[in-house]
Amino acid sequence: MIHANCRARFTADDFDFIVRSLSQSPKDAVSLQRLLVDADARDEILEHDALASVILESADSLRISTSLYFYVLCRRVLKNTAVSSREAADYIAAMLDAFTTTARVRRPDPRRDVEMRYMSDILLAIRNAPPSEAFMLRAHMANYALFLSGLFSENIDKRAQRGAPDLSFYEELGRSSYRTAAGHRDAKRFDLEHIYRELADGFREARLALNGLAERLFHLEAPVNLPQIG
């Protein structure tokens, strides 16, 4: 399961990076270090435009975690959309973090060596799955639809010209899958109900926001400037 937990996985190097990026004097550095201890203050600091600018404009590999990298950028592009909560941005960041490996994209359950490459594979599996597994598969399908339509919209458009499903297919599949997942009892158990509903209602805006982010991060559909795990 994907959870909104990027903000809980920041490293000491991440906090050092934030302080270096935003402080203009030793006094500023001390003040920032104190503020970062408080969760609410930290959330505000993470939305500072200068922090996102440093990440986006760095010519060198960044020694920060992918959790910090994706959260800062997702929050930046999503906060003025229908998907405006920090929790939703955190969830999408965690999804992007998990899906940076092809194996994770194709394996809904990382504990099982079962790959599902196509949406049709997931839909078929849902029909034959018990309720809890069907919930997990439905959530994975929604995430997969957002991932593909958000980061690879140009590729989807090109394939649609040859008869493959277009972006509206992914939008409707993602929207309906998040909504169905939100109504499952496990969504409440995992504290995901409200996030799924927010993503269902704002799927298209989330997709468009990720399209804009992808234009900054990708060239010829290959990721650039991704941070090294420090």
C-alpha positions in Angstrom: 0.0 0.0 0.0 1.1 3.6 -0.7 0.7 5.9 2.3 1.2 9.6 2.7 4.4 9.3 4.6 7.1 11.2 2.7 7.2 13.9 5.4 7.8 11.2 8.0 10.8 9.9 6.1 13.1 12.9 5.8 16.7 12.4 6.7 19.3 14.4 8.5 20.8 15.3 5.2 17.4 16.6 4.1 17.2 19.0 7.0 20.8 20.2 6.4 19.8 20.9 2.8 16.8 22.9 3.8 18.8 25.0 6.3 21.6 25.6 3.7 19.1 26.5 1.0 17.0 29.0 3.0 19.4 30.6 5.5 21.3 33.7 4.7 23.3 33.9 7.9 24.3 31.7 10.9 21.5 33.2 12.9 19.0 32.2 10.2 20.4 28.7 10.3 19.9 28.4 14.0 16.3 29.7 13.8 15.5 27.3 10.9 16.9 24.3 12.8 14.6 25.2 15.7 11.6 25.7 13.5 12.1 22.4 11.7 11.5 20.5 14.9 7.9 21.7 14.9 5.7 19.8 12.4 3.4 22.7 11.6 6.3 25.1 11.1 8.1 22.5 9.0 5.2 22.2 6.7 5.2 26.0 6.1 9.0 26.0 5.5 8.7 23.1 2.9 6.4 25.4 0.8 9.0 28.2 0.5 9.5 29.1 -3.1 13.2 29.3 -2.7 13.4 25.7 -1.6 11.7 24.4 -4.8 13.8 26.7 -6.9 17.0 25.3 -5.5 15.8 21.8 -6.3 14.6 22.6 -9.8 17.6 24.7 -10.8 20.4 22.7 -9.3 22.8 21.6 -12.1 24.3 18.9 -9.9 22.8 15.8 -8.3 21.2 16.6 -5.0 22.2 14.8 -1.9 18.6 14.6 -0.6 16.1 11.8 -0.2 13.5 11.2 -2.9 10.9 11.8 -0.2 11.9 15.4 0.2 12.5 15.8 -3.6 9.0 14.6 -4.6 7.1 16.2 -1.7 8.4 19.7 -2.2 7.7 19.6 -5.9 4.3 17.9 -5.7 3.2 20.4 -3.0 4.4 23.3 -5.1 2.3 22.3 -8.2 -0.8 21.0 -6.3 -1.4 23.5 -3.5 -3.5 25.8 -5.7 -5.6 23.0 -7.3 -8.6 21.0 -6.2 -6.0 18.6 -4.7 -4.8 21.2 -2.2 -4.2 19.3 1.0 -0.7 18.5 2.2 -1.8 15.0 2.8 -2.8 14.5 -0.8 0.5 16.0 -2.0 2.3 13.7 0.4 0.5 10.7 -0.9 1.2 11.6 -4.6 4.9 12.2 -3.7 5.0 8.8 -2.0 3.4 7.2 -5.1 6.0 8.8 -7.4 8.8 7.7 -5.0 7.6 4.1 -5.1 7.0 4.1 -8.8 10.5 5.3 -9.7 11.3 1.6 -10.0 9.6 -0.3 -12.9 9.2 -3.4 -10.8 7.1 -1.5 -8.2 4.9 0.0 -10.9 4.0 -3.5 -12.2 3.7 -5.3 -8.9 0.7 -4.1 -6.9 1.9 -6.1 -3.9 5.7 -5.9 -3.5 5.5 -9.0 -1.3 4.4 -11.2 -4.2 6.2 -11.9 -7.4 3.2 -11.2 -9.6 3.5 -8.6 -12.3 0.5 -6.8 -13.9 1.7 -4.7 -16.8 -1.6 -3.6 -18.3 -4.8 -2.1 -16.8 -6.7 -5.1 -18.2 -4.5 -7.4 -16.0 -5.5 -5.4 -12.9 -9.2 -5.3 -13.8 -9.2 -9.1 -14.3 -7.4 -9.7 -11.0 -10.0 -7.5 -9.2 -12.8 -9.7 -10.4 -11.4 -12.8 -8.8 -9.9 -11.2 -5.7 -11.2 -11.2 -2.1 -12.4 -7.8 -0.8 -9.1 -6.7 0.9 -7.0 -7.7 -2.1 -9.5 -6.1 -4.5 -9.2 -2.8 -2.5 -5.4 -2.9 -2.8 -5.6 -3.6 -6.6 -8.2 -0.8 -7.1 -5.9 1.7 -5.3 -3.0 0.5 -7.3 -4.9 0.9 -10.5 -5.9 4.5 -9.5 -2.3 5.3 -8.7 -1.1 3.7 -12.0 -3.6 5.8 -14.0 -2.4 9.0 -12.3 1.2 8.1 -12.7 0.9 7.4 -16.4 -1.4 10.2 -17.3 0.5 12.7 -15.1 4.1 11.9 -16.2 3.6 10.4 -19.6 0.7 12.2 -21.2 2.6 12.8 -24.5 3.3 9.1 -24.8 -0.4 8.3 -24.2 -1.4 10.9 -26.8 0.9 9.3 -29.4 -0.4 5.8 -28.7 -4.0 7.0 -28.8 -3.4 8.1 -32.4 -2.8 4.4 -33.1 -6.0 3.2 -31.4 -4.8 2.9 -27.8 -6.8 4.4 -24.9 -6.6 8.2 -24.7 -6.1 10.5 -21.6 -9.9 10.6 -21.0 -9.8 6.8 -20.4 -7.1 7.1 -17.8 -8.8 10.1 -16.1 -12.1 8.2 -15.8 -10.4 5.0 -14.7 -8.4 6.8 -12.1 -11.2 8.9 -10.9 -13.6 6.0 -10.5 -11.0 3.7 -8.9 -10.1 6.3 -6.3 -13.8 6.8 -5.5 -14.4 3.1 -5.2 -11.4 2.6 -3.0 -12.5 5.4 -0.8 -15.7 3.6 0.0 -14.0 0.4 1.1 -13.6 -0.2 4.9 -9.9 -0.6 4.5 -9.5 3.0 3.3 -10.8 4.1 6.7 -8.6 1.6 8.5 -5.5 2.9 6.7 -6.5 6.5 7.0 -6.8 6.9 3.3 -10.5 7.6 2.8 -10.3 11.4 2.6 -7.2 11.3 0.4 -8.8 9.0 -2.1 -12.0 11.2 -2.2 -9.9 14.3 -2.8 -8.0 12.6 -5.6 -11.2 11.3 -7.1 -12.8 14.7 -7.1 -9.6 16.5 -8.4 -8.1 13.8 -10.6 -7.9 15.9 -13.7 -6.4 18.9 -11.9 -3.8 16.6 -10.3 -3.0 15.1 -13.7 -2.5 18.5 -15.3 -0.3 19.6 -12.4 1.9 16.6 -12.8 2.0 17.2 -16.6 3.5 20.6 -15.9 6.0 19.1 -13.4 7.0 16.4 -15.9 7.9 19.1 -18.4 10.5 20.4 -16.0 11.9 17.0 -14.9 11.8 14.9 -18.1 13.5 15.0 -21.5 12.5 12.5 -24.1 10.6 10.7 -21.3 13.8 10.1 -19.3 14.0 11.5 -15.8 16.7 14.1 -15.2 18.0 15.8 -12.0 16.6 13.0 -9.8 18.4 13.1 -6.4 20.9 10.5 -5.3 20.0 8.8 -2.0 22.4 10.2 0.5 
